[in-house]
Amino acid sequence: MEETDPLLHSNRVQRESTSLQRSDQNDTQRIRPDRIAVVCIILTVMCERLAYYSVVANLILYCHSKLGLSSTKATDINLIFTGSVFLVPAFGGYIADVYTGKYKTILGSGFIYILGLTLLYYSAINGISHKLREALFFSSLVFITIGSGGIKSNIGPLGAQQVECLGTPAVQSFFNWFFWSINFGAVIAHTAVAYVQQKIRFDYGYLIPLVVMIIGQFIFWIGRNRYITASDEGSPFREIFGICWASRCKGFDQAERRNHGRIYTEESVKRVRSFCKILPVFGLAIVYFGTYAQTHSTFFLQSERLDISKLSDIVPDAALGSFDNIAILILIPLMEIFIYPFLKRINRPPSLLQRMGLGMIFAVLSVVAAGVLEIYRKHDISLNQTIFDKDYNASSISIFTQIPQFTLMGTSEVFTSVSGMEFTYSEAPDMMKGVCMGLYLDTIGIGAFFALMIIKIVNGIFKDLWLPDDINNGKAENLFFLFAVLTFLNFILFIFVAKRYKNSKEQNNERSHNAGNDPGD
């Protein structure tokens, strides 16, 4: 009897030493996932994400209070850091696929990550010169970016490899709980760690992610002999560029014919074709992630200028960002246990692309809610409040009015981000999974830079009227509505791309079926 849930049921463990081997001819020989290996990967992800969100949760506040930077510059640093963290994964995936493998890449990246967190901790210590603080701070962000990027692109595919022998439902279940663990770590960062940073001291607040990351590295190392890993197959980019060059823009089949199948076989051409087909989906995720980037930038600027008096002394301002994560923590089990199984029973299971599109609609609603709140917020700027020794002119409207926009954005992540990861892993060719996952994560980084570009453009056109240093004097609501319009137009285009992808895939499956039934084969 086959197992169907790799996270809940794991009997006797059968492991292969270095390469993943599967047999579809005999189910009794199929590899069963090692539950301890899966748990180690999930806990490693949780620790890494807790460390990352501990850095980014109060990054703007740190730039204000410790570095003395303006709101505009602090927002720029936040978006550049977030964007860079999600640009490195493609390089990390390439290194793993071609040279070191996923395990060694994750382990090595973790040590670089720890170095960055160490520098960040020392940058926050009281009594050091401003020049040294800046040097340590910006150096730390570079190392954290490199380390995080190397882990991101490989930890998901490595975890999925542990359970893929059980089929698509197991992979879907893994990515759901994988993303759940990410947001569990984020909630701790936005609440407990942010409290230490904001209410006690920043150096203590940055010591916590350093310790957590060391623990995560140790947990990942514990499972070193249990992980199922795929063997390296050479450079995917060499094959991609070679086939594209050999095709002479006349179709990928031309590459196989020109070389008579000796260099570029039917299988290699099929891999490159699959790779190129998922690229438009990645491209359309960029605008969505540009809108999502507002949760850690403009949403936070708005938070600083809302009435925080209703928050108790033990609740930090950054805790509002956790409503994004709390929505995810609630919705993922709900969808996994009840909604998706129910839709499957009535033969109405949504495709991965349909889920991604639905998430974009929730993102639109989120920034619309932020824009409406911004309009009403500026009608009454009557408070003066202090956040970490910095004074802000604020509205009498409670900070809790931001809950809807954070919750809507968290809901969008359940559909777009989780489904996007699963889509990437399931559709990417075997030898390109690390690179493809890295490219998908790159869309998050490019999205952050896209958001930064939009802000710079509108500020240039409207003379810093939309997002000035003091947003009380600007029209940030127009910026929120602009992102809503861009995301909705992106959703319309996504519908056409998704339909084309579905039709193309169905045609390919039909051709493969007909070829398999051809008596001449």
C-alpha positions in Angstrom: 0.0 0.0 0.0 1.5 3.4 -1.0 1.9 6.3 1.4 0.2 9.5 0.4 1.4 12.0 3.1 5.2 12.2 3.5 4.9 14.5 6.5 2.6 12.3 8.6 3.5 8.7 7.6 6.9 7.3 7.2 7.6 3.6 7.9 10.8 2.0 7.1 13.4 4.3 5.6 15.1 3.4 2.4 17.9 5.7 1.2 20.2 5.9 -1.7 23.7 7.1 -1.0 24.2 9.9 -3.6 21.7 9.8 -6.4 17.9 9.7 -6.5 16.7 6.5 -8.2 13.1 5.8 -9.0 11.4 2.8 -10.5 8.0 3.3 -12.0 7.9 -0.3 -13.0 7.8 -1.8 -9.5 6.2 0.2 -6.7 7.7 -2.0 -4.1 11.1 -0.7 -5.0 10.2 3.0 -4.7 12.1 5.1 -2.2 10.3 6.1 0.9 11.2 9.6 2.3 13.2 9.9 5.5 10.9 11.8 7.9 13.9 13.1 9.9 15.4 14.5 6.7 12.2 16.3 5.8 11.9 17.7 9.4 15.6 18.9 9.3 14.9 20.8 6.1 11.7 22.3 7.4 13.4 23.5 10.6 16.3 24.9 8.7 14.0 26.9 6.5 12.2 28.2 9.6 15.4 29.3 11.2 16.7 31.0 8.1 13.5 32.9 7.5 13.3 33.9 11.2 16.8 35.3 10.8 15.9 37.1 7.5 12.7 38.7 8.8 14.4 39.7 12.0 16.8 41.8 9.8 14.1 43.2 7.5 11.3 43.8 10.0 12.7 46.9 11.5 15.3 47.7 8.8 13.7 51.1 8.0 13.5 52.0 11.7 17.2 51.0 12.1 18.1 53.3 9.2 16.2 56.1 10.9 17.4 55.7 14.4 20.9 54.3 14.1 22.1 55.7 10.8 20.1 58.9 10.7 18.7 58.4 7.2 15.6 59.9 5.7 12.4 57.9 5.0 13.1 57.9 1.3 16.7 56.7 1.7 15.6 54.1 4.2 12.9 52.8 1.8 15.5 52.6 -1.0 17.8 50.6 1.2 15.0 48.3 2.2 13.9 47.6 -1.4 17.5 47.2 -2.7 18.3 44.8 0.1 15.1 42.8 -0.5 15.6 42.8 -4.2 19.2 41.7 -4.0 18.4 38.8 -1.6 16.0 37.5 -4.2 18.4 38.0 -7.2 21.2 35.9 -6.0 19.2 32.6 -6.0 19.7 32.0 -9.7 23.4 32.0 -9.2 23.1 29.8 -6.2 21.0 27.3 -8.1 23.5 27.3 -10.9 26.4 26.6 -8.6 24.5 23.7 -7.0 23.3 22.2 -10.3 26.8 22.3 -11.9 29.4 22.2 -9.3 28.8 21.6 -5.6 25.3 20.0 -5.3 22.5 21.3 -3.2 23.7 20.1 0.2 27.2 21.7 0.0 25.8 24.9 -1.4 23.3 25.3 1.4 25.9 24.5 4.0 28.5 26.9 2.6 25.9 29.7 2.1 24.8 29.3 5.7 28.3 30.1 7.0 28.4 33.2 4.8 25.0 34.1 6.2 26.3 33.8 9.8 29.2 36.1 8.9 26.8 38.7 7.7 24.6 38.4 10.8 27.7 38.8 13.0 28.7 42.0 11.3 25.1 43.3 11.6 25.2 42.6 15.4 28.4 44.5 15.8 27.0 47.4 13.8 24.3 47.9 16.3 26.5 48.0 19.4 26.4 51.3 21.2 29.5 53.5 21.4 31.0 52.8 18.0 31.7 55.6 15.5 29.1 56.4 12.9 31.5 55.7 10.1 32.3 52.2 11.4 28.6 51.5 12.0 27.8 52.3 8.4 30.7 50.1 7.1 29.6 47.1 9.3 26.0 47.6 8.4 26.3 47.7 4.6 29.0 44.9 4.6 26.6 42.8 6.6 23.8 43.2 4.1 26.1 42.0 1.3 27.0 38.8 3.1 23.4 38.2 4.2 22.3 38.6 0.6 24.9 36.1 -0.7 24.2 33.6 2.0 20.4 33.8 1.8 20.4 33.6 -2.0 22.4 30.3 -1.9 20.0 28.8 0.5 16.8 29.9 -1.0 17.3 28.4 -4.5 18.3 24.9 -3.2 16.5 24.2 0.1 13.0 23.9 -1.5 14.1 21.6 -4.4 16.2 19.5 -1.9 13.1 19.1 0.3 10.8 18.2 -2.6 13.3 15.5 -3.7 12.8 13.8 -0.4 9.1 13.2 -1.2 8.7 13.3 -4.9 8.8 9.5 -5.1 5.3 9.6 -3.6 3.9 11.7 -6.5 2.4 15.1 -7.1 0.2 15.3 -3.9 3.2 14.7 -1.7 5.2 17.5 -3.4 2.2 19.8 -3.1 1.9 18.9 0.6 5.6 19.6 1.1 5.6 23.0 -0.4 2.5 24.0 1.6 4.2 23.1 4.9 7.5 24.4 3.7 5.8 27.8 3.1 4.0 27.5 6.4 7.3 27.1 8.3 8.6 30.2 6.5 5.8 32.3 7.8 5.9 30.8 11.3 9.5 32.0 11.5 8.4 35.4 10.2 5.7 35.8 12.9 8.3 35.2 15.6 10.6 37.8 13.9 7.8 40.4 13.6 6.7 40.0 17.2 9.3 38.7 19.7 12.5 39.8 17.9 11.0 43.1 16.7 10.0 43.8 20.4 13.6 43.3 21.5 14.9 45.6 18.7 12.4 48.3 19.3 11.7 48.3 23.0 15.1 47.2 24.4 18.2 47.4 22.2 19.0 46.8 18.5 22.2 44.9 19.2 20.3 42.4 21.4 17.6 42.2 18.7 20.3 41.3 16.1 22.0 38.8 18.3 18.8 36.6 18.3 18.9 35.9 14.5 22.6 35.2 14.7 22.0 32.5 17.3 19.0 31.1 15.5 20.9 30.9 12.2 23.7 28.9 13.9 21.1 26.5 15.3 19.6 26.2 11.9 23.0 25.3 10.4 23.5 22.7 13.1 20.1 21.1 12.4 20.8 21.0 8.7 24.2 19.4 9.3 22.5 16.7 11.5 20.6 15.3 8.5 23.6 15.2 6.2 23.6 11.4 5.8 19.8 11.2 5.3 19.2 13.5 2.4 18.2 12.0 -1.0 20.1 14.0 -3.6 20.1 14.0 -7.3 23.3 13.6 -9.3 24.8 16.5 -11.1 24.3 16.5 -14.9 26.5 19.4 -16.1 25.7 23.0 -17.0 22.0 23.6 -17.9 22.9 27.0 -19.4 25.4 25.5 -21.8 22.7 23.2 -23.1 20.1 26.0 -23.2 22.4 28.4 -25.2 23.7 25.6 -27.4 20.2 24.5 -28.4 19.0 28.0 -29.0 22.0 28.7 -31.2 21.6 25.5 -33.1 17.9 26.1 -33.7 18.7 29.4 -35.6 15.3 30.7 -34.4 13.5 28.1 -36.5 12.2 26.0 -33.7 13.9 23.8 -31.1 13.5 20.7 -33.3 15.9 22.3 -35.7 18.7 21.8 -33.2 18.2 18.1 -33.0 18.0 17.8 -36.8 21.1 19.9 -37.4 23.1 17.6 -35.1 21.3 14.4 -36.1 20.6 13.7 -32.4 24.3 13.3 -31.6 24.8 16.4 -29.5 21.3 17.7 -28.8 19.0 14.7 -28.3 15.3 14.7 -28.3 15.3 14.6 -24.6 17.7 17.7 -24.3 15.5 19.6 -26.7 12.5 18.7 -24.7 14.1 20.0 -21.5 15.0 23.4 -23.1 11.5 23.7 -24.6 10.0 23.2 -21.1 12.4 25.7 -19.6 11.5 28.4 -22.2 7.7 27.8 -21.7 7.8 28.7 -18.0 9.7 31.9 -18.5 6.7 34.0 -19.4 5.0 32.9 -16.2 8.1 34.0 -14.3 8.0 37.4 -16.1 4.4 38.1 -15.1 5.2 37.3 -11.4 7.5 40.3 -11.3 4.7 42.9 -11.1 2.9 40.9 -8.3 6.1 40.8 -6.2 6.6 44.5 -6.8 3.2 45.0 -5.2 4.1 42.6 -2.4 7.3 44.5 -1.7 5.1 47.3 -0.3 4.4 45.3 2.9 8.0 46.0 4.1 8.4 49.5 2.7 5.5 51.9 2.1 3.1 49.9 4.4 5.7 50.4 7.2 6.0 54.1 6.5 2.2 54.3 6.8 2.4 52.3 10.1 4.8 54.9 11.7 2.2 57.6 11.1 -0.9 55.9 12.5 -1.9 55.9 16.2 0.1 53.3 18.0 -1.3 54.1 21.5 -3.6 51.1 21.3 -0.6 48.9 21.2 0.6 47.7 24.6 4.1 48.2 25.7 5.0 44.6 24.7 3.7 44.9 21.1 6.2 46.4 18.6 5.0 48.4 15.6 6.5 45.8 13.2 4.0 43.2 14.6 1.4 44.5 12.2 3.4 42.9 9.4 2.8 39.5 11.1 -0.9 39.7 10.1 0.3 38.9 6.6 2.0 35.8 8.0 -0.8 34.9 10.4 -3.2 34.8 7.4 -0.8 32.3 5.8 -0.5 30.2 8.9 -4.3 29.9 9.1 -5.0 29.5 5.4 -2.4 26.9 4.4 -3.7 24.2 6.7 -7.3 25.2 5.8 -6.6 24.8 2.1 -4.4 21.7 2.5 -6.8 19.8 4.8 -10.2 20.9 3.7 -10.6 23.2 0.6 -8.3 21.5 -1.9 -9.4 17.9 -1.0 -13.1 19.1 -1.3 -12.5 20.7 -4.7 -10.8 17.5 -5.8 -13.7 15.3 -4.7 -16.1 17.4 -6.8 -13.7 17.4 -9.8 -13.0 21.1 -9.6 -9.4 21.2 -8.4 -7.8 24.6 -9.4 -4.6 24.4 -11.5 -1.4 25.9 -10.2 -1.7 28.8 -12.7 -5.3 29.5 -11.6 -4.2 29.7 -8.0 -1.5 32.1 -8.9 -3.9 34.4 -10.8 -6.3 34.4 -7.8 -3.5 35.5 -5.6 -2.9 38.5 -7.8 -6.5 39.7 -7.3 -6.0 39.6 -3.5 -2.8 41.7 -3.9 -4.9 44.3 -5.9 -7.4 44.4 -3.0 -4.6 44.8 -0.5 -3.0 48.0 -2.0 -6.5 49.4 -2.7 -7.2 49.0 1.0 -3.9 50.7 1.8 -4.7 53.6 -0.6 -8.2 54.2 1.0 -6.7 54.1 4.4 -4.0 56.7 3.4 -6.7 59.1 2.2 -8.6 58.9 5.5 -5.3 58.9 7.6 -4.2 62.3 6.3 -7.6 64.0 7.2 -6.5 64.1 10.9 -2.8 64.6 11.6 -3.2 65.5 15.2 -0.8 63.3 17.2 2.9 63.5 18.0 4.3 60.1 18.9 7.8 58.7 19.5 9.1 55.5 18.1 12.6 54.5 19.2 13.6 58.1 20.1 12.2 59.5 16.8 9.2 61.8 16.7 6.4 61.4 14.1 3.4 63.4 13.3 0.6 60.8 13.2 -3.0 60.4 12.5 -5.6 59.6 15.2 -6.6 56.6 13.2 -5.5 53.4 14.9 -2.7 51.3 13.5 -5.0 48.3 13.6 -6.8 49.6 10.5 -3.9 48.2 8.6 -4.9 44.7 9.4 -7.1 44.2 6.3 -4.3 45.2 3.9 -1.8 42.9 5.5 -4.3 40.0 5.7 -5.2 40.4 2.0 -1.6 40.4 1.0 -1.0 37.2 3.1 -3.9 35.6 1.4 -2.5 36.4 -2.0 0.8 34.7 -1.0 -1.0 31.5 -0.2 -2.2 31.3 -3.8 0.6 33.0 -5.8 3.8 32.4 -3.9 3.1 28.8 -2.8 1.7 27.7 -6.1 4.5 29.5 -7.9 7.1 27.4 -6.1 5.2 24.2 -6.8 4.7 25.2 -10.4 8.4 25.8 -10.8 9.5 22.5 -9.2 6.9 20.4 -11.1 7.4 22.0 -14.5 11.2 22.5 -14.5 13.3 19.8 -16.2 15.1 17.5 -13.7 18.6 18.9 -14.3 17.4 22.5 -14.1 15.3 22.5 -11.0 17.8 24.4 -8.9 18.3 27.1 -11.6 14.6 27.4 -12.3 13.8 27.7 -8.6 16.5 30.4 -8.4 15.0 32.2 -11.4 11.5 32.1 -9.8 12.9 33.6 -6.6 14.7 36.2 -8.8 11.3 37.4 -9.8 10.8 38.5 -6.1 14.0 40.5 -6.2 13.3 42.0 -9.6 9.8 42.8 -8.3 11.4 44.8 -5.4 13.6 46.7 -7.9 10.5 47.2 -10.1 8.7 48.8 -7.2 11.8 51.0 -6.5 11.8 52.0 -10.2 8.1 52.9 -10.1 8.6 55.1 -7.0 11.6 56.9 -8.6 9.7 57.5 -11.8 6.6 59.0 -10.1 8.7 61.0 -7.8 10.6 62.4 -10.7 7.5 63.2 -12.7 5.5 64.7 -9.8 8.5 66.4 -8.0 8.5 64.1 -5.0 4.8 64.8 -4.3 3.8 61.2 -4.1 6.3 59.9 -1.7 8.4 62.7 -0.1 10.5 62.2 3.0 7.5 63.0 5.1 4.6 61.1 3.6 2.1 63.3 5.5 2.9 66.0 2.9 2.6 63.6 -0.1 0.1 61.6 -2.0 1.1 58.0 -1.2 -2.5 56.9 -1.9 -1.8 57.5 -5.6 1.2 55.2 -5.4 -0.9 52.5 -3.9 -3.6 52.9 -6.5 -1.0 52.8 -9.2 0.3 49.5 -8.0 -3.3 48.2 -7.9 -3.8 49.2 -11.6 -0.5 47.7 -12.7 -1.2 44.4 -10.8 -4.7 44.1 -12.3 -3.4 44.7 -15.9 -0.7 42.2 -15.2 -3.5 39.7 -14.1 -5.3 40.2 -17.4 -2.1 39.4 -19.3 -1.5 36.5 -17.0 -4.8 34.9 -18.0 -3.8 34.9 -21.7 -0.3 33.4 -20.9 -1.8 30.8 -18.6 -4.4 29.7 -21.2 -1.6 29.5 -23.9 0.6 27.5 -21.5 -2.3 25.1 -20.8 -3.2 24.6 -24.5 0.5 24.1 -25.4 0.9 21.5 -22.7 -2.2 19.6 -23.7 -1.0 19.5 -27.3 2.3 18.2 -26.3 0.7 15.5 -24.2 -1.5 14.5 -27.1 1.4 14.3 -29.5 3.3 12.2 -27.0 0.3 9.9 -26.6 -0.1 9.5 -30.3 3.6 8.8 -30.8 3.4 6.1 -28.1 0.6 4.4 -29.9 2.2 4.6 -33.4 2.8 1.1 -34.7 5.9 2.3 -36.5 7.6 3.2 -33.2 
